[in-house]
C-alpha cells in the first residue's frame, strides 16, 4: 500500500513551492527593471546621435571570446568574397610613393 504524505510534509512542500515562486517573481521584476534601464541608455545614446543598432552589435560582439569573434569575422569575409562583396584591403598606413 502506498504511503500517504502527512499533513506536515504537504505543508513543507507547499511552503517551498511558494518560496520558489516568490523568488522567481522577484527576479522577473528585477529583470524587467534592468531591461527598462538598458532601453533608457540606448534612448539616451540615440538622442546624442549614436546608432543604436551598431551599439547593440558591439555589445553582442564584446560578449564573445576572441577565438569565436575571429572565427565569425573570417566566415563573414569568406561569405562576402563568395558573393563578390569582398572588402577592400585596409590601408596599412604606408604610402606607395
C-alpha positions in Angstrom: 0.0 0.0 0.0 1.3 3.4 -0.9 2.3 5.7 1.9 0.2 8.8 2.1 2.0 12.1 2.7 1.5 13.6 6.1 -0.1 17.0 6.6 3.2 18.4 7.8 5.1 17.2 4.7 2.4 18.7 2.5 2.7 22.0 4.3 6.5 22.0 3.9 6.2 21.2 0.2 3.7 24.0 -0.2 5.9 26.5 1.6 8.9 25.5 -0.6 6.8 25.9 -3.8 5.5 29.3 -2.6 9.1 30.4 -1.7 10.4 29.3 -5.1 7.6 31.1 -7.0 8.1 34.3 -5.0 11.8 34.3 -5.6 11.3 33.8 -9.3 8.7 36.6 -9.4 11.1 38.9 -7.7 13.8 38.1 -10.2 11.4 38.6 -13.1 10.6 42.1 -11.7 14.3 42.9 -11.4 15.0 41.6 -14.9 12.2 43.9 -16.3 13.6 46.9 -14.3 17.1 46.2 -15.7 15.7 45.8 -19.3 13.9 49.2 -18.9 17.2 50.8 -17.7 19.0 49.4 -20.7 16.3 50.7 -23.0 16.7 54.2 -21.5 20.5 54.1 -22.0 20.0 53.2 -25.7 17.5 56.1 -26.0 20.0 58.4 -24.4 22.7 57.3 -26.8 20.3 57.8 -29.8 19.5 61.2 -28.5 23.2 62.0 -28.6 23.4 60.9 -32.2 24.7 57.4 -31.9 23.4 54.5 -34.0 21.8 52.1 -31.5 21.9 49.2 -34.0 25.7 49.5 -34.1 25.9 49.8 -30.3 23.8 46.6 -29.9 26.1 44.8 -32.3 29.2 46.0 -30.4 27.6 44.8 -27.1 26.9 41.4 -28.7 30.4 41.1 -30.1 32.1 42.0 -26.8 30.3 39.1 -25.2 32.1 36.7 -27.4 35.5 35.4 -26.7 38.4 36.3 -29.0 38.5 33.0 -30.8 34.8 32.9 -31.5 34.9 36.5 -32.7 37.8 35.8 -35.1 36.1 32.8 -36.5 32.9 34.8 -37.2 34.9 37.6 -38.8 36.7 35.1 -41.0 33.5 33.4 -42.1 31.9 36.8 -42.8 34.8 37.8 -45.0 34.7 34.4 -46.8 30.9 34.6 -47.4 31.2 38.2 -48.6 34.0 37.3 -51.0 31.9 34.4 -52.3 29.2 36.9 -53.1 31.6 39.4 -54.8 31.3 41.7 -51.8 34.9 41.5 -50.8 36.0 44.4 -48.6 39.0 46.4 -49.9 42.2 45.6 -48.0 42.7 48.0 -45.2 45.3 50.7 -45.7 48.4 49.8 -43.7 49.3 53.5 -43.3 52.3 53.2 -45.7 52.5 55.3 -48.8 53.5 53.7 -52.1 55.3 56.8 -53.4 
